[in-house]
């Protein structure tokens, strides 16, 4: 191509000769069925996901409530063997985090 008008005319010819093709009706129907199944699956799994979140929040609330209710006993225990509660507390936080992650992950299909 030596000039811009020639390039423009070539591009115009290519655009005019291109005829987009619609997918076959079978393919359209198949894709619609897949989308319908995905929407149904999401609708069915939504309450499970909500209940998982509720379970995590409830567990956290119960743990915090127990800590608040036993605050004096915990303070006395910390005064005597405070060094021991640090690894136990870290292990409890790790266990809670692993449980929360396991609850929030979608189920693995076999």
C-alpha positions as CSV (number, residue, x, y, z in Angstrom):
1,X,0.0,0.0,0.0
2,X,1.4,3.3,-1.1
3,X,-1.3,5.6,0.0
4,X,-3.8,6.1,2.6
5,X,-6.8,6.2,0.3
6,X,-5.8,2.8,-1.1
7,X,-5.7,1.4,2.4
8,X,-9.1,2.9,3.2
9,X,-10.7,1.4,0.1
10,X,-9.2,-2.0,0.9
11,X,-10.5,-1.9,4.4
12,X,-13.9,-0.8,3.1
13,X,-13.9,-3.7,0.7
14,X,-13.0,-6.2,3.4
15,X,-15.7,-4.9,5.7
16,X,-18.3,-5.0,2.9
17,X,-17.4,-8.6,2.0
18,X,-17.6,-9.9,5.6
19,X,-20.9,-11.5,6.5
20,X,-21.2,-12.4,10.2
21,X,-22.9,-15.8,10.7
22,X,-25.3,-16.5,13.5
23,X,-24.7,-19.7,15.5
24,X,-27.0,-22.6,14.8
25,X,-30.3,-22.8,16.7
26,X,-29.0,-26.0,18.4
27,X,-26.0,-24.2,19.7
28,X,-28.1,-21.3,21.0
29,X,-30.5,-23.7,22.7
30,X,-27.6,-25.6,24.3
31,X,-26.0,-22.4,25.6
32,X,-29.4,-21.3,27.0
33,X,-29.7,-24.6,28.8
34,X,-26.3,-24.3,30.4
35,X,-27.1,-20.7,31.5
36,X,-30.4,-21.9,33.0
37,X,-28.7,-24.7,34.9
38,X,-26.1,-22.3,36.3
39,X,-28.8,-19.9,37.4
40,X,-30.7,-22.7,39.1
41,X,-27.5,-24.0,40.8
42,X,-26.7,-20.5,42.1
43,X,-30.3,-20.0,43.4
44,X,-30.2,-23.4,45.2
45,X,-26.8,-22.7,46.8
46,X,-27.6,-19.1,47.9
47,X,-29.3,-20.2,51.2
48,X,-26.4,-22.6,52.0
49,X,-23.9,-19.8,51.5
50,X,-25.9,-17.4,53.7
51,X,-26.2,-20.1,56.4
52,X,-22.4,-20.7,56.3
53,X,-21.9,-17.0,57.0
54,X,-24.5,-17.0,59.8
55,X,-22.7,-20.0,61.3
56,X,-19.3,-18.2,61.3
57,X,-20.8,-15.1,62.8
58,X,-22.7,-17.1,65.5
59,X,-19.5,-19.0,66.4
60,X,-17.5,-15.8,66.7
61,X,-20.3,-14.3,68.8
62,X,-20.4,-17.3,71.1
63,X,-16.6,-17.3,71.5
64,X,-16.6,-13.6,72.3
65,X,-19.5,-14.0,74.7
66,X,-17.7,-16.8,76.5
67,X,-14.5,-14.7,76.8
68,X,-16.5,-11.8,78.1
69,X,-18.4,-14.0,80.7
70,X,-15.1,-15.5,81.9
71,X,-13.0,-12.4,81.9
72,X,-12.1,-12.5,85.6
73,X,-11.1,-16.2,85.5
74,X,-9.0,-15.5,82.4
75,X,-7.3,-12.6,84.0
76,X,-6.3,-14.8,87.0
77,X,-5.1,-17.5,84.7
78,X,-3.1,-15.0,82.7
79,X,-1.5,-13.7,85.9
80,X,-0.3,-17.3,86.8
81,X,0.5,-18.9,83.5
82,X,0.2,-16.2,80.9
83,X,3.0,-17.5,78.8
84,X,1.0,-20.7,78.2
85,X,-2.0,-19.0,76.8
86,X,-0.2,-17.3,73.9
87,X,0.4,-20.5,71.9
88,X,-3.0,-21.8,72.8
89,X,-4.6,-18.6,71.7
90,X,-2.7,-18.6,68.4
91,X,-3.7,-22.2,67.8
92,X,-7.3,-21.3,68.5
93,X,-7.2,-18.4,66.0
94,X,-5.6,-20.6,63.3
95,X,-8.3,-23.3,63.9
96,X,-11.1,-20.7,63.7
97,X,-9.6,-19.3,60.5
98,X,-9.3,-22.7,58.9
99,X,-12.8,-23.6,59.8
100,X,-14.1,-20.3,58.4
101,X,-12.3,-20.8,55.1
102,X,-13.6,-24.4,54.9
103,X,-17.1,-23.2,55.5
104,X,-16.9,-20.5,52.9
105,X,-15.4,-22.6,50.1
106,X,-17.8,-24.1,47.6
107,X,-18.1,-27.9,47.8
108,X,-15.7,-29.9,45.6
109,X,-17.4,-31.9,42.9
110,X,-16.2,-35.5,42.6
